[in-house]
Amino acid sequence: MSNPFQFKQFKVCDSSSAMKVGTDAVLLGAFIKIGDVKSILDIGTGCGVIALMLAQRSNVNIDAIDIDNSSIEEANRNFKNSPWPGRLIAIHTSLQDFARESNRTYDLIVSNPPFFENSLEPPDLKKKFSKHSKTLLHGELLAGVNKLLKPKGRFSVILPFSERTKFINLALLESLFCNRELLVYPKQGKKTNRIFLEFSKMRSEVFSKFELTIRNSNDSYTQEYISLTKDFYIKF
């Protein structure tokens, strides 16, 4: 078993999970607007790192679901060992089943979903589930979100930039409107490779667009990335 990843207020083991601790998850957990939400759902929680970050940033009860049983077992251990065990629950289920069977709706839904719907699949089964959309197509993700999101709720997701237009158009089929986005550049001088998108059931009169560069040209972290993640990373 690998050593846990130590954050400032909690630690995360991810050796058994399909979705590991990574920059995408940390960006999503740090950039999401919390506001006055009363309920949160994390879809495809993996080791639970996003749910833990949101628990640190709020006083809200958080449901975290994943189709992979090993991920759910590890997320539950991470939740129980955190400062907020009473507010976090990991549930072994697919989004499709959860949306069909649950009567709950949420103020905030978040997901770091499977990315690639048409690329070559990796041989490792967990990597296949975590990075390829065979068990959760993006259209299915958005249909589930539409069912589970409250009328004034928000849905936040991080994707490869190449998926942006397709995902936004799929969301429109579910009457979900993109109102906020963050373009992520891995390094100064490089092209954007990730995008954070926020949707709601209401079209906003103001579209908010932001940009974030993670590293300077000399590979040091930019001040904007440090400011965004300093409440979590020990090194900052």
C-alpha positions as protocol buffer text, in pm:
chain_id: "A"
residue {
  index: 1
  type: MET
  ca { x: 0 y: 0 z: 0 }
}
residue {
  index: 2
  type: SER
  ca { x: 135 y: 340 z: -96 }
}
residue {
  index: 3
  type: ASN
  ca { x: 178 y: 618 z: 158 }
}
residue {
  index: 4
  type: PRO
  ca { x: -125 y: 846 z: 197 }
}
residue {
  index: 5
  type: PHE
  ca { x: -128 y: 1187 z: 31 }
}
residue {
  index: 6
  type: GLN
  ca { x: -114 y: 1441 z: 312 }
}
residue {
  index: 7
  type: PHE
  ca { x: -315 y: 1761 z: 277 }
}
residue {
  index: 8
  type: LYS
  ca { x: -323 y: 2036 z: 540 }
}
residue {
  index: 9
  type: GLN
  ca { x: -640 y: 1913 z: 712 }
}
residue {
  index: 10
  type: PHE
  ca { x: -678 y: 1553 z: 592 }
}
residue {
  index: 11
  type: LYS
  ca { x: -497 y: 1266 z: 425 }
}
residue {
  index: 12
  type: VAL
  ca { x: -601 y: 1047 z: 133 }
}
residue {
  index: 13
  type: CYS
  ca { x: -506 y: 689 z: 47 }
}
residue {
  index: 14
  type: ASP
  ca { x: -564 y: 613 z: -321 }
}
residue {
  index: 15
  type: SER
  ca { x: -385 y: 283 z: -389 }
}
residue {
  index: 16
  type: SER
  ca { x: -711 y: 90 z: -441 }
}
residue {
  index: 17
  type: SER
  ca { x: -912 y: 358 z: -619 }
}
residue {
  index: 18
  type: ALA
  ca { x: -981 y: 394 z: -990 }
}
residue {
  index: 19
  type: MET
  ca { x: -959 y: 774 z: -960 }
}
residue {
  index: 20
  type: LYS
  ca { x: -641 y: 888 z: -785 }
}
residue {
  index: 21
  type: VAL
  ca { x: -539 y: 1214 z: -624 }
}
residue {
  index: 22
  type: GLY
  ca { x: -438 y: 1443 z: -911 }
}
residue {
  index: 23
  type: THR
  ca { x: -423 y: 1801 z: -1031 }
}
residue {
  index: 24
  type: ASP
  ca { x: -764 y: 1778 z: -1203 }
}
residue {
  index: 25
  type: ALA
  ca { x: -939 y: 1672 z: -883 }
}
residue {
  index: 26
  type: VAL
  ca { x: -763 y: 1932 z: -672 }
}
residue {
  index: 27
  type: LEU
  ca { x: -846 y: 2209 z: -922 }
}
residue {
  index: 28
  type: LEU
  ca { x: -1211 y: 2109 z: -923 }
}
residue {
  index: 29
  type: GLY
  ca { x: -1231 y: 2089 z: -544 }
}
residue {
  index: 30
  type: ALA
  ca { x: -1063 y: 2427 z: -502 }
}
residue {
  index: 31
  type: PHE
  ca { x: -1235 y: 2628 z: -778 }
}
residue {
  index: 32
  type: ILE
  ca { x: -1597 y: 2523 z: -718 }
}
residue {
  index: 33
  type: LYS
  ca { x: -1822 y: 2792 z: -571 }
}
residue {
  index: 34
  type: ILE
  ca { x: -1978 y: 2668 z: -246 }
}
residue {
  index: 35
  type: GLY
  ca { x: -2206 y: 2957 z: -151 }
}
residue {
  index: 36
  type: ASP
  ca { x: -2507 y: 2865 z: 63 }
}
residue {
  index: 37
  type: VAL
  ca { x: -2556 y: 2510 z: -68 }
}
residue {
  index: 38
  type: LYS
  ca { x: -2719 y: 2261 z: 168 }
}
residue {
  index: 39
  type: SER
  ca { x: -2644 y: 1936 z: -16 }
}
residue {
  index: 40
  type: ILE
  ca { x: -2364 y: 1808 z: -241 }
}
residue {
  index: 41
  type: LEU
  ca { x: -2325 y: 1501 z: -465 }
}
residue {
  index: 42
  type: ASP
  ca { x: -1985 y: 1384 z: -592 }
}
residue {
  index: 43
  type: ILE
  ca { x: -2021 y: 1157 z: -898 }
}
residue {
  index: 44
  type: GLY
  ca { x: -1734 y: 913 z: -954 }
}
residue {
  index: 45
  type: THR
  ca { x: -1566 y: 996 z: -625 }
}
residue {
  index: 46
  type: GLY
  ca { x: -1275 y: 751 z: -656 }
}
residue {
  index: 47
  type: CYS
  ca { x: -1067 y: 788 z: -340 }
}
residue {
  index: 48
  type: GLY
  ca { x: -1293 y: 1073 z: -225 }
}
residue {
  index: 49
  type: VAL
  ca { x: -1048 y: 1362 z: -252 }
}
residue {
  index: 50
  type: ILE
  ca { x: -1295 y: 1610 z: -406 }
}
residue {
  index: 51
  type: ALA
  ca { x: -1561 y: 1528 z: -146 }
}
residue {
  index: 52
  type: LEU
  ca { x: -1302 y: 1579 z: 130 }
}
residue {
  index: 53
  type: MET
  ca { x: -1197 y: 1915 z: -12 }
}
residue {
  index: 54
  type: LEU
  ca { x: -1560 y: 2028 z: -24 }
}
residue {
  index: 55
  type: ALA
  ca { x: -1614 y: 1904 z: 331 }
}
residue {
  index: 56
  type: GLN
  ca { x: -1320 y: 2121 z: 442 }
}
residue {
  index: 57
  type: ARG
  ca { x: -1471 y: 2422 z: 264 }
}
residue {
  index: 58
  type: SER
  ca { x: -1827 y: 2383 z: 396 }
}
residue {
  index: 59
  type: ASN
  ca { x: -2054 y: 2249 z: 668 }
}
residue {
  index: 60
  type: VAL
  ca { x: -2260 y: 2047 z: 421 }
}
residue {
  index: 61
  type: ASN
  ca { x: -2349 y: 1677 z: 408 }
}
residue {
  index: 62
  type: ILE
  ca { x: -2190 y: 1517 z: 102 }
}
residue {
  index: 63
  type: ASP
  ca { x: -2293 y: 1198 z: -80 }
}
residue {
  index: 64
  type: ALA
  ca { x: -2020 y: 1039 z: -293 }
}
residue {
  index: 65
  type: ILE
  ca { x: -2097 y: 764 z: -545 }
}
residue {
  index: 66
  type: ASP
  ca { x: -1881 y: 534 z: -756 }
}
residue {
  index: 67
  type: ILE
  ca { x: -1939 y: 217 z: -958 }
}
residue {
  index: 68
  type: ASP
  ca { x: -1605 y: 69 z: -844 }
}
residue {
  index: 69
  type: ASN
  ca { x: -1636 y: -115 z: -511 }
}
residue {
  index: 70
  type: SER
  ca { x: -1265 y: -85 z: -422 }
}
residue {
  index: 71
  type: SER
  ca { x: -1286 y: 291 z: -470 }
}
residue {
  index: 72
  type: ILE
  ca { x: -1591 y: 314 z: -244 }
}
residue {
  index: 73
  type: GLU
  ca { x: -1424 y: 106 z: 28 }
}
residue {
  index: 74
  type: GLU
  ca { x: -1116 y: 329 z: 15 }
}
residue {
  index: 75
  type: ALA
  ca { x: -1323 y: 649 z: 6 }
}
residue {
  index: 76
  type: ASN
  ca { x: -1515 y: 534 z: 313 }
}
residue {
  index: 77
  type: ARG
  ca { x: -1188 y: 471 z: 498 }
}
residue {
  index: 78
  type: ASN
  ca { x: -1062 y: 816 z: 397 }
}
residue {
  index: 79
  type: PHE
  ca { x: -1389 y: 972 z: 512 }
}
residue {
  index: 80
  type: LYS
  ca { x: -1383 y: 791 z: 849 }
}
residue {
  index: 81
  type: ASN
  ca { x: -1024 y: 904 z: 908 }
}
residue {
  index: 82
  type: SER
  ca { x: -1103 y: 1266 z: 821 }
}
residue {
  index: 83
  type: PRO
  ca { x: -1217 y: 1546 z: 1055 }
}
residue {
  index: 84
  type: TRP
  ca { x: -1570 y: 1523 z: 903 }
}
residue {
  index: 85
  type: PRO
  ca { x: -1682 y: 1156 z: 917 }
}
residue {
  index: 86
  type: GLY
  ca { x: -2039 y: 1248 z: 1006 }
}
residue {
  index: 87
  type: ARG
  ca { x: -2089 y: 1456 z: 691 }
}
residue {
  index: 88
  type: LEU
  ca { x: -1947 y: 1221 z: 427 }
}
residue {
  index: 89
  type: ILE
  ca { x: -2091 y: 898 z: 292 }
}
residue {
  index: 90
  type: ALA
  ca { x: -1961 y: 683 z: 4 }
}
residue {
  index: 91
  type: ILE
  ca { x: -2220 y: 478 z: -186 }
}
residue {
  index: 92
  type: HIS
  ca { x: -2143 y: 187 z: -420 }
}
residue {
  index: 93
  type: THR
  ca { x: -2370 y: 249 z: -717 }
}
residue {
  index: 94
  type: SER
  ca { x: -2374 y: 366 z: -1076 }
}
residue {
  index: 95
  type: LEU
  ca { x: -2508 y: 712 z: -1151 }
}
residue {
  index: 96
  type: GLN
  ca { x: -2774 y: 555 z: -1372 }
}
residue {
  index: 97
  type: ASP
  ca { x: -2908 y: 342 z: -1083 }
}
residue {
  index: 98
  type: PHE
  ca { x: -2872 y: 622 z: -830 }
}
residue {
  index: 99
  type: ALA
  ca { x: -3066 y: 868 z: -1046 }
}
residue {
  index: 100
  type: ARG
  ca { x: -3338 y: 611 z: -1108 }
}
residue {
  index: 101
  type: GLU
  ca { x: -3376 y: 499 z: -746 }
}
residue {
  index: 102
  type: SER
  ca { x: -3300 y: 807 z: -537 }
}
residue {
  index: 103
  type: ASN
  ca { x: -3559 y: 1066 z: -440 }
}
residue {
  index: 104
  type: ARG
  ca { x: -3293 y: 1314 z: -334 }
}
residue {
  index: 105
  type: THR
  ca { x: -3195 y: 1628 z: -523 }
}
residue {
  index: 106
  type: TYR
  ca { x: -2885 y: 1841 z: -467 }
}
residue {
  index: 107
  type: ASP
  ca { x: -2783 y: 2207 z: -459 }
}
residue {
  index: 108
  type: LEU
  ca { x: -2437 y: 2121 z: -598 }
}
residue {
  index: 109
  type: ILE
  ca { x: -2326 y: 1825 z: -808 }
}
residue {
  index: 110
  type: VAL
  ca { x: -1960 y: 1777 z: -896 }
}
residue {
  index: 111
  type: SER
  ca { x: -1775 y: 1530 z: -1114 }
}
residue {
  index: 112
  type: ASN
  ca { x: -1429 y: 1451 z: -1241 }
}
residue {
  index: 113
  type: PRO
  ca { x: -1575 y: 1209 z: -1497 }
}
residue {
  index: 114
  type: PRO
  ca { x: -1438 y: 951 z: -1739 }
}
residue {
  index: 115
  type: PHE
  ca { x: -1280 y: 1157 z: -2015 }
}
residue {
  index: 116
  type: PHE
  ca { x: -1234 y: 982 z: -2342 }
}
residue {
  index: 117
  type: GLU
  ca { x: -1523 y: 829 z: -2535 }
}
residue {
  index: 118
  type: ASN
  ca { x: -1341 y: 733 z: -2856 }
}
residue {
  index: 119
  type: SER
  ca { x: -973 y: 682 z: -2771 }
}
residue {
  index: 120
  type: LEU
  ca { x: -765 y: 365 z: -2735 }
}
residue {
  index: 121
  type: GLU
  ca { x: -844 y: 194 z: -2406 }
}
residue {
  index: 122
  type: PRO
  ca { x: -567 y: 109 z: -2155 }
}
residue {
  index: 123
  type: PRO
  ca { x: -523 y: -256 z: -2051 }
}
residue {
  index: 124
  type: ASP
  ca { x: -565 y: -191 z: -1678 }
}
residue {
  index: 125
  type: LEU
  ca { x: -933 y: -228 z: -1580 }
}
residue {
  index: 126
  type: LYS
  ca { x: -931 y: 47 z: -1317 }
}
residue {
  index: 127
  type: LYS
  ca { x: -765 y: 292 z: -1555 }
}
residue {
  index: 128
  type: LYS
  ca { x: -1025 y: 196 z: -1815 }
}
residue {
  index: 129
  type: PHE
  ca { x: -1309 y: 282 z: -1575 }
}
residue {
  index: 130
  type: SER
  ca { x: -1149 y: 604 z: -1453 }
}
residue {
  index: 131
  type: LYS
  ca { x: -1048 y: 754 z: -1789 }
}
residue {
  index: 132
  type: HIS
  ca { x: -1281 y: 601 z: -2048 }
}
residue {
  index: 133
  type: SER
  ca { x: -1655 y: 659 z: -2068 }
}
residue {
  index: 134
  type: LYS
  ca { x: -1769 y: 301 z: -2129 }
}
residue {
  index: 135
  type: THR
  ca { x: -1967 y: 279 z: -1803 }
}
residue {
  index: 136
  type: LEU
  ca { x: -2084 y: 642 z: -1803 }
}
residue {
  index: 137
  type: LEU
  ca { x: -2123 y: 820 z: -2134 }
}
residue {
  index: 138
  type: HIS
  ca { x: -2131 y: 1197 z: -2109 }
}
residue {
  index: 139
  type: GLY
  ca { x: -2493 y: 1203 z: -2223 }
}
residue {
  index: 140
  type: GLU
  ca { x: -2581 y: 964 z: -1939 }
}
residue {
  index: 141
  type: LEU
  ca { x: -2389 y: 1179 z: -1692 }
}
residue {
  index: 142
  type: LEU
  ca { x: -2582 y: 1488 z: -1796 }
}
residue {
  index: 143
  type: ALA
  ca { x: -2917 y: 1305 z: -1788 }
}
residue {
  index: 144
  type: GLY
  ca { x: -2843 y: 1191 z: -1433 }
}
residue {
  index: 145
  type: VAL
  ca { x: -2741 y: 1541 z: -1331 }
}
residue {
  index: 146
  type: ASN
  ca { x: -3063 y: 1683 z: -1474 }
}
residue {
  index: 147
  type: LYS
  ca { x: -3264 y: 1434 z: -1266 }
}
residue {
  index: 148
  type: LEU
  ca { x: -3072 y: 1495 z: -942 }
}
residue {
  index: 149
  type: LEU
  ca { x: -3008 y: 1871 z: -958 }
}
residue {
  index: 150
  type: LYS
  ca { x: -3239 y: 2113 z: -780 }
}
residue {
  index: 151
  type: PRO
  ca { x: -3403 y: 2387 z: -993 }
}
residue {
  index: 152
  type: LYS
  ca { x: -3154 y: 2647 z: -867 }
}
residue {
  index: 153
  type: GLY
  ca { x: -2865 y: 2403 z: -828 }
}
residue {
  index: 154
  type: ARG
  ca { x: -2526 y: 2401 z: -999 }
}
residue {
  index: 155
  type: PHE
  ca { x: -2323 y: 2127 z: -1170 }
}
residue {
  index: 156
  type: SER
  ca { x: -1943 y: 2157 z: -1188 }
}
residue {
  index: 157
  type: VAL
  ca { x: -1716 y: 1937 z: -1400 }
}
residue {
  index: 158
  type: ILE
  ca { x: -1356 y: 1928 z: -1527 }
}
residue {
  index: 159
  type: LEU
  ca { x: -1277 y: 1791 z: -1874 }
}
residue {
  index: 160
  type: PRO
  ca { x: -1009 y: 1786 z: -2143 }
}
residue {
  index: 161
  type: PHE
  ca { x: -1040 y: 2111 z: -2340 }
}
residue {
  index: 162
  type: SER
  ca { x: -1106 y: 1906 z: -2654 }
}
residue {
  index: 163
  type: GLU
  ca { x: -1437 y: 1789 z: -2503 }
}
residue {
  index: 164
  type: ARG
  ca { x: -1567 y: 2142 z: -2431 }
}
residue {
  index: 165
  type: THR
  ca { x: -1795 y: 2212 z: -2728 }
}
residue {
  index: 166
  type: LYS
  ca { x: -1938 y: 1861 z: -2746 }
}
residue {
  index: 167
  type: PHE
  ca { x: -2012 y: 1853 z: -2373 }
}
residue {
  index: 168
  type: ILE
  ca { x: -2179 y: 2196 z: -2371 }
}
residue {
  index: 169
  type: ASN
  ca { x: -2399 y: 2093 z: -2666 }
}
residue {
  index: 170
  type: LEU
  ca { x: -2495 y: 1768 z: -2492 }
}
residue {
  index: 171
  type: ALA
  ca { x: -2582 y: 1966 z: -2180 }
}
residue {
  index: 172
  type: LEU
  ca { x: -2819 y: 2185 z: -2379 }
}
residue {
  index: 173
  type: LEU
  ca { x: -3017 y: 1872 z: -2470 }
}
residue {
  index: 174
  type: GLU
  ca { x: -3080 y: 1833 z: -2095 }
}
residue {
  index: 175
  type: SER
  ca { x: -3163 y: 2205 z: -2057 }
}
residue {
  index: 176
  type: LEU
  ca { x: -2840 y: 2262 z: -1865 }
}
residue {
  index: 177
  type: PHE
  ca { x: -2670 y: 2593 z: -1946 }
}
residue {
  index: 178
  type: CYS
  ca { x: -2299 y: 2670 z: -1910 }
}
residue {
  index: 179
  type: ASN
  ca { x: -2258 y: 2990 z: -1708 }
}
residue {
  index: 180
  type: ARG
  ca { x: -1897 y: 2974 z: -1588 }
}
residue {
  index: 181
  type: GLU
  ca { x: -1572 y: 2830 z: -1720 }
}
residue {
  index: 182
  type: LEU
  ca { x: -1205 y: 2816 z: -1631 }
}
residue {
  index: 183
  type: LEU
  ca { x: -940 y: 2754 z: -1898 }
}
residue {
  index: 184
  type: VAL
  ca { x: -643 y: 2569 z: -1748 }
}
residue {
  index: 185
  type: TYR
  ca { x: -294 y: 2602 z: -1896 }
}
residue {
  index: 186
  type: PRO
  ca { x: -39 y: 2347 z: -1766 }
}
residue {
  index: 187
  type: LYS
  ca { x: 256 y: 2585 z: -1820 }
}
residue {
  index: 188
  type: GLN
  ca { x: 330 y: 2930 z: -1956 }
}
residue {
  index: 189
  type: GLY
  ca { x: 355 y: 2908 z: -2335 }
}
residue {
  index: 190
  type: LYS
  ca { x: 156 y: 2582 z: -2354 }
}
residue {
  index: 191
  type: LYS
  ca { x: -195 y: 2541 z: -2491 }
}
residue {
  index: 192
  type: THR
  ca { x: -489 y: 2490 z: -2258 }
}
residue {
  index: 193
  type: ASN
  ca { x: -546 y: 2122 z: -2184 }
}
residue {
  index: 194
  type: ARG
  ca { x: -825 y: 2123 z: -1923 }
}
residue {
  index: 195
  type: ILE
  ca { x: -1144 y: 2319 z: -1875 }
}
residue {
  index: 196
  type: PHE
  ca { x: -1367 y: 2365 z: -1574 }
}
residue {
  index: 197
  type: LEU
  ca { x: -1735 y: 2414 z: -1661 }
}
residue {
  index: 198
  type: GLU
  ca { x: -2028 y: 2511 z: -1440 }
}
residue {
  index: 199
  type: PHE
  ca { x: -2389 y: 2451 z: -1545 }
}
residue {
  index: 200
  type: SER
  ca { x: -2733 y: 2534 z: -1410 }
}
residue {
  index: 201
  type: LYS
  ca { x: -3093 y: 2493 z: -1520 }
}
residue {
  index: 202
  type: MET
  ca { x: -3116 y: 2868 z: -1564 }
}
residue {
  index: 203
  type: ARG
  ca { x: -2926 y: 3065 z: -1827 }
}
residue {
  index: 204
  type: SER
  ca { x: -2728 y: 3342 z: -1660 }
}
residue {
  index: 205
  type: GLU
  ca { x: -2728 y: 3692 z: -1802 }
}
residue {
  index: 206
  type: VAL
  ca { x: -2355 y: 3711 z: -1726 }
}
residue {
  index: 207
  type: PHE
  ca { x: -2112 y: 3445 z: -1853 }
}
residue {
  index: 208
  type: SER
  ca { x: -1803 y: 3424 z: -1629 }
}
residue {
  index: 209
  type: LYS
  ca { x: -1476 y: 3319 z: -1794 }
}
residue {
  index: 210
  type: PHE
  ca { x: -1143 y: 3274 z: -1615 }
}
residue {
  index: 211
  type: GLU
  ca { x: -794 y: 3151 z: -1700 }
}
residue {
  index: 212
  type: LEU
  ca { x: -539 y: 2974 z: -1481 }
}
residue {
  index: 213
  type: THR
  ca { x: -178 y: 2876 z: -1555 }
}
residue {
  index: 214
  type: ILE
  ca { x: -35 y: 2608 z: -1324 }
}
residue {
  index: 215
  type: ARG
  ca { x: 341 y: 2647 z: -1382 }
}
residue {
  index: 216
  type: ASN
  ca { x: 573 y: 2924 z: -1487 }
}
residue {
  index: 217
  type: SER
  ca { x: 816 y: 2871 z: -1773 }
}
residue {
  index: 218
  type: ASN
  ca { x: 1083 y: 2762 z: -1519 }
}
residue {
  index: 219
  type: ASP
  ca { x: 846 y: 2492 z: -1384 }
}
residue {
  index: 220
  type: SER
  ca { x: 776 y: 2675 z: -1058 }
}
residue {
  index: 221
  type: TYR
  ca { x: 411 y: 2710 z: -958 }
}
residue {
  index: 222
  type: THR
  ca { x: 238 y: 3033 z: -1051 }
}
residue {
  index: 223
  type: GLN
  ca { x: 113 y: 3261 z: -777 }
}
residue {
  index: 224
  type: GLU
  ca { x: -246 y: 3219 z: -899 }
}
residue {
  index: 225
  type: TYR
  ca { x: -225 y: 2840 z: -863 }
}
residue {
  index: 226
  type: ILE
  ca { x: -67 y: 2873 z: -519 }
}
residue {
  index: 227
  type: SER
  ca { x: -341 y: 3113 z: -410 }
}
residue {
  index: 228
  type: LEU
  ca { x: -612 y: 2875 z: -533 }
}
residue {
  index: 229
  type: THR
  ca { x: -474 y: 2563 z: -362 }
}
residue {
  index: 230
  type: LYS
  ca { x: -287 y: 2697 z: -58 }
}
residue {
  index: 231
  type: ASP
  ca { x: -560 y: 2588 z: 185 }
}
residue {
  index: 232
  type: PHE
  ca { x: -494 y: 2228 z: 85 }
}
residue {
  index: 233
  type: TYR
  ca { x: -134 y: 2165 z: -22 }
}
residue {
  index: 234
  type: ILE
  ca { x: 119 y: 2147 z: 261 }
}
residue {
  index: 235
  type: LYS
  ca { x: 396 y: 2271 z: 29 }
}
residue {
  index: 236
  type: PHE
  ca { x: 212 y: 2603 z: -12 }
}
